[in-house]
Amino acid sequence: MALRGTSTEIVELADRMLLPGFIDTHWHLWNSFMRGLIGDGPGRDYFAVKRGLAPYYRPVCFYRAASLGLA
């Protein structure tokens, strides 16, 4: 299927994957428990949330978060 218009640019993407820019495509699986906690508000940026949760993370937490991310 091709979308055509007056200023359409055709980009060959054989053997590639195209993901829309509004989807966060970079997310480490061990961070799965933090989804929904990180935001734009004060103290809700990635590093603040990570620092707050890090003391409570145990090896089993990483395993479960990665399993959740894969599911």
Sequence and secondary structure as in RCSB ss.txt:
>XXXX:A:sequence
MALRGTSTEIVELADRMLLPGFIDTHWHLWNSFMRGLIGDGPGRDYFAVKRGLAPYYRPVCFYRAASLGLA
>XXXX:A:secstr
     TT      TT     TTS     GGGGGGTTT  SSTT SHHHHHHHHGGG  HHHHHHHHHHHH 
